[in-house]
């Protein structure tokens, strides 16, 4: 007869172990049930407040502390805000962004404007070698003996702000910097295009996702300012490229333009502070060394200078016609309120232009109008636009307003 006693003992031991494990699971389940019963239990007193803090608190606005504006760079950028500089390729916007960032990292005044010192994170998407040379030129010009000692940290590649996994990596690296050197005062994203992945800058949905990622990064470090570097629009050089949702999210915006070796910085939006006057800089060469072939190399730095006088540019015949038809449309349909002229709507101006243009067909006339409209609002800078309401700069306060008042007076006389 076969002895199976050892086998039976092994079976009984395994059954006992299984029962013990099941008992442990049952005990854990009971504890979990008690925990959730406690969490979701109704208050004993009707209307009693929950002890847990609300996830989305609503606080009476009058209880908030009134604080004065705190500037990262005096008069230009506040702390805990989102700012942007934009311009054409090669206009000097990265020179400006680096200058601003280096001043924050070092605590040096930004061309006479007081700066709040702190660590800087520079998320660079392009021109890495050039950025290093530009920073070294800035350090040499400003007598920084040990540039490596500054809390100025540059990425080695672009970051896709539309990709959640990438942004977790970026946040983790920023946390590491914060743990070693203190929380960032300034985070620069250069450029928006190189930080957009495969997203569409003209898509409001994609731009909204980008803004949310930027806001999340900014909220991670209370008091931090984020500076975006962006390109101009393809047609309208007076505004940044892409969906207008971006401008709506900004606290400050500056247009950067370059003529010869003069770079100008012009405020195009200040949400909660007066717009500062235009600032002009001169690009000056700084030698850095000699290459392997014995050729000198270097970079350049910005030095504030007087803004150049802007002379009047000669207009082309279509541009002249656009100005004339603008004034005609303004006399017929101009928007005024309490003596102030607000401009004319795009449709009224276009109608007058097309009627008087000698093009072959309506399509060619419409294309000609769009070209001169973009010239006048863009490179010529003679007009501003807000929600399809166009305003001719300089003139509305004088001759055009006089003509509008005469029109109104004639109308009042005719109706008398």
C-alpha positions as CSV (number, residue, x, y, z in Angstrom):
1,X,0.0,0.0,0.0
2,X,1.3,3.5,-0.9
3,X,1.9,5.9,2.0
4,X,0.2,9.3,1.2
5,X,0.4,10.8,4.7
6,X,3.1,13.3,3.7
7,X,1.1,14.4,0.7
8,X,-2.1,14.8,2.8
9,X,-0.2,16.8,5.4
10,X,1.2,19.1,2.6
11,X,-2.4,19.7,1.3
12,X,-3.7,20.5,4.7
13,X,-0.8,23.0,5.3
14,X,-1.5,24.8,2.1
15,X,-5.2,25.0,2.8
16,X,-4.4,26.5,6.2
17,X,-2.1,29.1,4.6
18,X,-4.8,30.0,2.0
19,X,-7.4,30.4,4.7
20,X,-5.0,32.6,6.7
21,X,-4.4,34.9,3.7
22,X,-8.2,35.0,3.0
23,X,-8.7,36.1,6.6
24,X,-6.2,38.9,6.2
25,X,-8.0,40.1,3.0
26,X,-11.3,40.1,4.8
27,X,-9.9,42.1,7.7
28,X,-8.5,44.7,5.3
29,X,-11.8,44.9,3.5
30,X,-13.6,45.6,6.8
31,X,-11.1,48.3,7.7
32,X,-11.6,49.9,4.2
33,X,-15.4,49.8,4.6
34,X,-15.1,51.5,8.0
35,X,-12.8,54.2,6.5
36,X,-15.2,55.0,3.6
37,X,-18.2,55.0,5.9
38,X,-16.5,57.6,8.0
39,X,-15.5,59.7,5.0
40,X,-18.9,59.8,3.4
41,X,-21.0,59.8,6.5
42,X,-23.7,62.5,6.7
43,X,-23.0,65.2,9.3
44,X,-24.8,64.6,12.6
45,X,-26.0,68.2,12.6
46,X,-28.1,69.4,9.7
47,X,-26.1,71.9,7.6
48,X,-22.8,71.1,9.5
49,X,-19.7,72.0,7.4
50,X,-17.4,69.2,6.3
51,X,-14.1,69.2,8.1
52,X,-12.1,68.6,4.9
53,X,-10.8,71.7,3.1
54,X,-12.6,72.4,-0.2
55,X,-10.8,71.5,-3.4
56,X,-12.0,74.7,-5.1
57,X,-12.3,77.3,-2.3
58,X,-14.4,80.5,-2.9
59,X,-13.3,83.4,-0.7
60,X,-14.9,86.8,-0.2
61,X,-12.8,89.2,-2.4
62,X,-12.8,91.9,0.3
63,X,-10.8,89.6,2.6
64,X,-7.8,89.4,0.3
65,X,-4.8,91.5,1.3
66,X,-4.2,94.6,-0.9
67,X,-0.6,94.4,-2.2
68,X,1.4,96.8,-4.3
69,X,2.8,95.7,-7.7
70,X,6.1,93.7,-7.3
71,X,8.4,93.9,-10.4
72,X,10.9,91.4,-11.5
73,X,12.3,94.1,-13.7
74,X,11.2,97.6,-12.7
75,X,8.5,99.0,-14.8
76,X,8.7,96.2,-17.4
77,X,7.7,92.8,-15.9
78,X,5.9,92.0,-12.7
79,X,6.6,88.9,-10.7
80,X,4.2,85.9,-11.0
81,X,3.2,86.9,-14.5
82,X,3.3,85.7,-18.1
83,X,5.2,87.9,-20.6
84,X,6.1,87.7,-24.2
85,X,8.5,89.3,-26.7
86,X,8.0,88.8,-30.4
87,X,9.6,89.9,-33.6
88,X,10.9,88.8,-37.0
89,X,13.7,86.3,-37.3
90,X,17.1,88.1,-36.7
91,X,15.5,91.1,-35.0
92,X,17.4,90.6,-31.8
93,X,14.7,89.1,-29.6
94,X,17.0,86.3,-28.2
95,X,19.7,89.0,-27.5
96,X,17.0,90.8,-25.5
97,X,15.7,87.6,-23.7
98,X,19.3,86.6,-22.7
99,X,20.0,90.2,-21.5
100,X,16.9,90.1,-19.3
101,X,17.6,86.6,-18.0
102,X,21.3,87.3,-17.3
103,X,20.4,90.4,-15.3
104,X,17.9,88.5,-13.2
105,X,20.4,85.6,-12.6
106,X,23.2,88.1,-11.6
107,X,21.1,90.8,-9.9
108,X,22.6,93.4,-12.3
109,X,20.3,96.3,-13.2
110,X,18.7,95.9,-16.6
111,X,20.0,99.1,-18.3
112,X,19.4,101.2,-15.2
113,X,16.2,99.4,-14.1
114,X,16.2,97.5,-10.8
115,X,16.0,93.8,-11.0
116,X,14.9,91.1,-8.5
117,X,17.7,88.5,-8.4
118,X,17.1,84.8,-8.5
119,X,17.7,81.6,-10.4
120,X,16.8,81.5,-14.1
121,X,15.8,78.5,-16.2
122,X,16.2,79.0,-20.0
123,X,14.4,76.4,-22.1
124,X,16.1,76.9,-25.5
125,X,14.7,75.3,-28.6
126,X,17.3,76.5,-31.1
127,X,20.6,78.2,-31.6
128,X,22.3,76.6,-28.6
129,X,25.9,77.4,-29.6
130,X,24.9,81.0,-30.4
131,X,23.1,81.4,-27.1
132,X,26.2,80.3,-25.2
133,X,28.4,82.8,-27.1
134,X,25.9,85.6,-26.5
135,X,25.8,84.8,-22.8
136,X,29.6,84.8,-22.6
137,X,29.7,88.1,-24.4
138,X,27.2,89.5,-21.9
139,X,29.3,88.2,-19.0
140,X,32.5,89.7,-20.4
141,X,30.9,93.1,-21.0
142,X,29.5,93.1,-17.5
143,X,32.8,92.0,-15.8
144,X,31.4,88.6,-14.5
145,X,34.6,86.8,-13.5
146,X,33.0,83.4,-13.0
147,X,30.0,83.0,-15.4
148,X,29.5,79.4,-14.2
149,X,28.7,80.6,-10.7
150,X,25.5,82.4,-11.8
151,X,22.3,80.5,-11.2
152,X,21.5,80.5,-14.9
153,X,20.5,77.1,-16.3
154,X,20.0,76.4,-20.0
155,X,18.3,73.3,-21.5
156,X,20.2,71.2,-24.1
157,X,17.1,70.8,-26.3
158,X,13.5,72.0,-26.8
159,X,10.6,70.9,-24.6
160,X,7.3,69.9,-26.1
161,X,4.8,71.8,-23.9
162,X,1.9,69.9,-25.5
163,X,3.2,66.5,-24.2
164,X,2.4,65.7,-20.6
165,X,5.2,63.2,-20.2
166,X,7.8,65.7,-21.4
167,X,6.4,68.4,-19.0
168,X,6.7,66.0,-16.1
169,X,10.4,65.6,-16.9
170,X,10.8,69.4,-17.3
171,X,9.1,70.0,-13.9
172,X,11.3,67.4,-12.3
173,X,14.5,69.0,-13.5
174,X,13.2,72.4,-12.5
175,X,12.5,71.0,-9.0
176,X,16.0,69.7,-8.8
177,X,17.4,73.2,-9.6
178,X,15.0,74.7,-7.1
179,X,16.1,72.3,-4.4
180,X,19.8,73.2,-4.9
181,X,19.7,76.9,-5.8
182,X,16.2,78.1,-4.8
183,X,13.0,78.4,-6.8
184,X,13.3,80.0,-10.3
185,X,12.6,83.7,-10.5
186,X,12.4,83.6,-14.3
187,X,11.7,80.8,-16.8
188,X,12.3,81.7,-20.4
189,X,10.8,79.6,-23.3
190,X,12.7,80.4,-26.5
191,X,10.8,79.9,-28.8
192,X,7.0,79.2,-28.7
193,X,7.3,77.5,-32.1
194,X,10.0,75.1,-31.0
195,X,8.0,74.3,-27.8
196,X,4.8,73.5,-29.7
197,X,5.6,70.0,-30.9
198,X,3.3,69.0,-33.7
199,X,0.6,71.3,-32.5
200,X,-1.0,74.1,-34.6
201,X,-0.2,77.6,-33.3
202,X,-3.3,78.9,-35.1
203,X,-5.6,76.4,-33.3
204,X,-7.3,77.9,-30.3
205,X,-7.5,74.4,-28.7
206,X,-3.7,73.7,-29.1
207,X,-2.8,77.2,-27.9
208,X,-5.1,76.7,-24.9
209,X,-3.3,73.5,-24.1
210,X,0.1,75.3,-24.4
211,X,-1.1,78.1,-22.1
212,X,-2.3,75.6,-19.5
213,X,1.1,73.8,-19.5
214,X,2.8,77.2,-19.1
215,X,0.5,78.2,-16.3
216,X,1.1,74.9,-14.5
217,X,4.8,75.4,-14.6
218,X,4.5,79.0,-13.4
219,X,2.2,77.9,-10.5
220,X,4.7,75.4,-9.4
221,X,7.0,78.2,-8.2
222,X,5.1,81.0,-6.5
223,X,6.4,84.4,-7.6
224,X,8.0,83.1,-10.8
225,X,7.7,85.0,-14.1
226,X,7.6,83.2,-17.4
227,X,8.9,84.9,-20.5
228,X,8.0,83.5,-24.0
229,X,9.9,84.4,-27.1
230,X,7.8,84.3,-30.3
231,X,7.7,85.2,-34.0
232,X,5.5,87.8,-35.7
233,X,2.5,86.9,-37.8
234,X,3.1,86.0,-41.5
235,X,1.0,88.9,-42.7
236,X,0.5,91.3,-39.8
237,X,3.9,92.2,-38.4
238,X,2.4,94.2,-35.6
239,X,1.3,91.1,-33.7
240,X,2.6,87.8,-32.6
241,X,1.9,84.7,-34.7
242,X,-0.9,82.3,-34.0
243,X,-4.2,82.2,-32.1
244,X,-5.2,85.3,-30.3
245,X,-5.8,83.2,-27.2
246,X,-2.1,83.7,-26.4
247,X,-2.3,87.4,-26.2
248,X,-5.4,87.2,-24.1
249,X,-3.4,85.2,-21.5
250,X,-0.5,87.6,-21.4
251,X,0.2,90.1,-18.6
252,X,2.8,92.0,-20.7
253,X,3.8,91.9,-24.4
254,X,6.7,93.6,-26.3
255,X,7.4,93.9,-30.0
256,X,11.1,93.8,-30.9
257,X,12.3,95.4,-34.2
258,X,15.7,95.9,-35.7
259,X,16.9,98.6,-38.1
260,X,20.6,98.5,-38.9
261,X,22.3,97.8,-35.5
262,X,19.5,99.4,-33.5
263,X,17.0,97.1,-31.7
264,X,13.8,98.6,-30.3
265,X,11.5,97.2,-27.6
266,X,7.9,98.5,-27.7
267,X,5.2,97.6,-25.3
268,X,2.0,96.3,-27.0
269,X,0.2,95.2,-23.9
270,X,0.5,95.9,-20.2
271,X,-2.4,94.3,-18.3
272,X,-2.2,96.0,-14.9
273,X,0.5,98.6,-15.3
274,X,1.2,101.7,-17.4
275,X,2.9,101.0,-20.8
276,X,6.6,102.0,-20.6
277,X,8.0,104.2,-23.3
278,X,9.8,102.6,-26.2
279,X,13.4,101.4,-25.4
280,X,16.2,101.4,-28.0
281,X,19.4,99.4,-27.8
282,X,22.5,99.4,-29.9
283,X,24.2,96.1,-30.8
284,X,27.9,96.2,-30.1
285,X,30.5,93.6,-31.0
286,X,32.3,91.7,-28.2
287,X,35.4,89.6,-29.2
288,X,35.6,86.2,-27.4
289,X,38.6,84.4,-28.8
290,X,40.3,82.9,-31.9
291,X,39.2,79.7,-33.6
292,X,41.4,76.8,-34.7
293,X,42.2,78.5,-38.0
294,X,43.3,81.7,-36.2
295,X,40.2,83.7,-37.1
296,X,38.7,85.8,-34.4
297,X,35.1,85.1,-33.3
298,X,32.7,86.7,-30.8
299,X,29.2,87.9,-30.3
300,X,27.3,91.1,-29.4
301,X,25.6,92.8,-26.5
302,X,22.9,95.4,-26.1
303,X,23.6,98.9,-24.9
304,X,20.7,101.3,-24.4
305,X,20.7,104.3,-26.7
306,X,18.4,107.0,-27.8
307,X,15.5,105.9,-30.0
308,X,16.1,107.0,-33.6
309,X,13.8,109.6,-35.1
310,X,11.3,107.9,-37.4
311,X,11.1,109.8,-40.7
312,X,8.1,109.6,-42.9
313,X,8.3,106.8,-45.5
314,X,7.1,107.5,-49.1
315,X,3.9,105.6,-49.7
316,X,3.2,103.7,-52.9
317,X,0.1,104.6,-55.0
318,X,-2.0,101.8,-53.5
319,X,-1.0,102.7,-50.0
320,X,-1.9,106.4,-50.7
321,X,-5.2,105.3,-52.0
322,X,-5.8,103.2,-48.9
323,X,-5.2,106.3,-46.7
324,X,-7.5,108.4,-48.8
325,X,-10.3,105.9,-48.8
326,X,-9.8,105.3,-45.1
327,X,-10.5,109.0,-44.5
328,X,-13.5,108.9,-46.9
329,X,-14.9,105.9,-45.0
330,X,-14.2,107.7,-41.7
331,X,-16.2,110.7,-42.7
332,X,-19.1,108.5,-43.6
333,X,-19.0,105.8,-40.9
334,X,-16.4,106.9,-38.4
335,X,-16.9,105.7,-34.8
336,X,-16.9,108.6,-32.3
337,X,-17.9,108.9,-28.7
338,X,-17.8,112.2,-26.7
339,X,-15.4,113.8,-29.1
340,X,-13.0,110.8,-29.4
341,X,-12.5,109.0,-32.7
342,X,-12.3,105.2,-32.4
343,X,-11.7,104.4,-36.0
344,X,-13.7,102.7,-38.8
345,X,-14.8,99.1,-39.4
346,X,-12.8,97.0,-41.9
347,X,-15.9,96.4,-44.1
348,X,-16.5,100.2,-44.6
349,X,-12.9,100.9,-45.5
350,X,-12.6,97.9,-47.8
351,X,-15.8,98.9,-49.7
352,X,-14.5,102.5,-50.3
353,X,-11.1,101.1,-51.5
354,X,-12.5,98.6,-53.9
355,X,-14.9,101.2,-55.4
356,X,-11.9,103.5,-56.3
357,X,-9.2,101.0,-57.2
358,X,-8.5,100.4,-60.9
359,X,-8.0,96.7,-60.7
360,X,-9.2,94.3,-63.4
361,X,-11.8,92.4,-61.2
362,X,-13.1,92.3,-57.6
363,X,-10.7,89.6,-56.6
364,X,-7.6,91.6,-57.6
365,X,-9.0,94.7,-55.9
366,X,-9.6,92.7,-52.7
367,X,-6.0,91.2,-52.8
368,X,-4.6,94.7,-53.3
369,X,-6.6,96.0,-50.3
370,X,-5.3,93.2,-48.1
371,X,-1.7,93.9,-49.1
372,X,-1.8,97.6,-48.3
373,X,-3.8,97.0,-45.1
374,X,-1.1,94.7,-43.9
375,X,1.6,97.2,-44.9
376,X,-0.1,100.1,-43.0
377,X,-0.6,98.0,-39.8
378,X,2.6,96.1,-40.1
379,X,5.9,97.4,-41.5
380,X,4.8,101.0,-41.9
381,X,3.1,101.1,-38.5
382,X,0.7,103.8,-39.5
383,X,-2.4,102.1,-38.2
384,X,-3.6,100.1,-35.3
385,X,-6.4,97.6,-35.2
386,X,-8.7,96.3,-32.5
387,X,-11.5,93.8,-33.4
388,X,-11.6,94.9,-37.1
389,X,-11.8,98.6,-36.0
390,X,-8.9,100.5,-37.7
391,X,-7.4,103.7,-36.3
392,X,-5.0,105.9,-38.3
393,X,-2.2,106.9,-36.0
394,X,-1.5,110.6,-35.5
395,X,-4.2,112.1,-37.7
396,X,-7.4,111.4,-35.8
397,X,-6.6,113.9,-33.2
398,X,-6.3,116.8,-35.7
399,X,-7.4,117.2,-39.3
400,X,-9.6,114.2,-39.5
401,X,-11.4,115.0,-36.2
402,X,-12.1,118.5,-37.5
403,X,-13.7,117.1,-40.6
404,X,-15.7,114.7,-38.6
405,X,-16.9,117.5,-36.3
406,X,-17.9,119.6,-39.5
407,X,-19.8,116.6,-40.8
408,X,-21.7,116.3,-37.5
409,X,-22.4,120.0,-37.5
410,X,-23.7,119.9,-41.0
411,X,-25.9,117.0,-40.1
412,X,-27.3,118.8,-37.1
413,X,-28.1,121.9,-39.3
414,X,-29.8,119.9,-42.0
415,X,-32.0,118.2,-39.4
416,X,-32.9,121.5,-37.6
